[in-house]
Amino acid sequence: MPSASNGPQLSSALRARSGVNAATFARAIASVRPSLLAVGATRSLTLALRRTIPGLPRALPVYELRAESTRLFGTLHPVEPRGFYLESELPVRGFYPDLP
């Protein structure tokens, strides 16, 4: 299982470290799914525990402000133990140790 102190980790590394078979691991992940952020495809699937910031929503929209327009730049997802995952259509998406 992802640990709050370890930060985001590949699911394959977590499963190997846990010593359980794939089916048992999948059931364990499903049981805590609401508290997880899963990013990537099968082989590169990275799991992180979501972090709650009191008074803020679970996902934070980030907008790009221009003189002529405003557009959604991406969405920040706070993760444990600190940092964020920036979800974006741009190549800046990824995990950041602090605000990107």
Secondary structure as a PSIPRED ss2 file (coil, helix, strand):
# PSIPRED VFORMAT (PSIPRED V4.0)

   1 M C   1.000  0.000  0.000
   2 P C   1.000  0.000  0.000
   3 S C   1.000  0.000  0.000
   4 A C   1.000  0.000  0.000
   5 S C   1.000  0.000  0.000
   6 N C   1.000  0.000  0.000
   7 G C   1.000  0.000  0.000
   8 P C   1.000  0.000  0.000
   9 Q E   0.000  0.000  1.000
  10 L E   0.000  0.000  1.000
  11 S H   0.000  1.000  0.000
  12 S H   0.000  1.000  0.000
  13 A H   0.000  1.000  0.000
  14 L H   0.000  1.000  0.000
  15 R H   0.000  1.000  0.000
  16 A H   0.000  1.000  0.000
  17 R H   0.000  1.000  0.000
  18 S H   0.000  1.000  0.000
  19 G C   1.000  0.000  0.000
  20 V C   1.000  0.000  0.000
  21 N C   1.000  0.000  0.000
  22 A H   0.000  1.000  0.000
  23 A H   0.000  1.000  0.000
  24 T H   0.000  1.000  0.000
  25 F H   0.000  1.000  0.000
  26 A H   0.000  1.000  0.000
  27 R H   0.000  1.000  0.000
  28 A H   0.000  1.000  0.000
  29 I H   0.000  1.000  0.000
  30 A H   0.000  1.000  0.000
  31 S H   0.000  1.000  0.000
  32 V C   1.000  0.000  0.000
  33 R H   0.000  1.000  0.000
  34 P H   0.000  1.000  0.000
  35 S H   0.000  1.000  0.000
  36 L E   0.000  0.000  1.000
  37 L E   0.000  0.000  1.000
  38 A E   0.000  0.000  1.000
  39 V E   0.000  0.000  1.000
  40 G C   1.000  0.000  0.000
  41 A C   1.000  0.000  0.000
  42 T C   1.000  0.000  0.000
  43 R C   1.000  0.000  0.000
  44 S C   1.000  0.000  0.000
  45 L C   1.000  0.000  0.000
  46 T E   0.000  0.000  1.000
  47 L E   0.000  0.000  1.000
  48 A E   0.000  0.000  1.000
  49 L E   0.000  0.000  1.000
  50 R E   0.000  0.000  1.000
  51 R C   1.000  0.000  0.000
  52 T C   1.000  0.000  0.000
  53 I C   1.000  0.000  0.000
  54 P C   1.000  0.000  0.000
  55 G C   1.000  0.000  0.000
  56 L C   1.000  0.000  0.000
  57 P C   1.000  0.000  0.000
  58 R C   1.000  0.000  0.000
  59 A C   1.000  0.000  0.000
  60 L E   0.000  0.000  1.000
  61 P E   0.000  0.000  1.000
  62 V E   0.000  0.000  1.000
  63 Y E   0.000  0.000  1.000
  64 E E   0.000  0.000  1.000
  65 L E   0.000  0.000  1.000
  66 R C   1.000  0.000  0.000
  67 A C   1.000  0.000  0.000
  68 E C   1.000  0.000  0.000
  69 S C   1.000  0.000  0.000
  70 T E   0.000  0.000  1.000
  71 R E   0.000  0.000  1.000
  72 L E   0.000  0.000  1.000
  73 F E   0.000  0.000  1.000
  74 G E   0.000  0.000  1.000
  75 T E   0.000  0.000  1.000
  76 L E   0.000  0.000  1.000
  77 H E   0.000  0.000  1.000
  78 P E   0.000  0.000  1.000
  79 V E   0.000  0.000  1.000
  80 E C   1.000  0.000  0.000
  81 P C   1.000  0.000  0.000
  82 R C   1.000  0.000  0.000
  83 G C   1.000  0.000  0.000
  84 F E   0.000  0.000  1.000
  85 Y E   0.000  0.000  1.000
  86 L E   0.000  0.000  1.000
  87 E E   0.000  0.000  1.000
  88 S C   1.000  0.000  0.000
  89 E C   1.000  0.000  0.000
  90 L C   1.000  0.000  0.000
  91 P C   1.000  0.000  0.000
  92 V C   1.000  0.000  0.000
  93 R C   1.000  0.000  0.000
  94 G E   0.000  0.000  1.000
  95 F E   0.000  0.000  1.000
  96 Y E   0.000  0.000  1.000
  97 P C   1.000  0.000  0.000
  98 D C   1.000  0.000  0.000
  99 L C   1.000  0.000  0.000
 100 P C   1.000  0.000  0.000
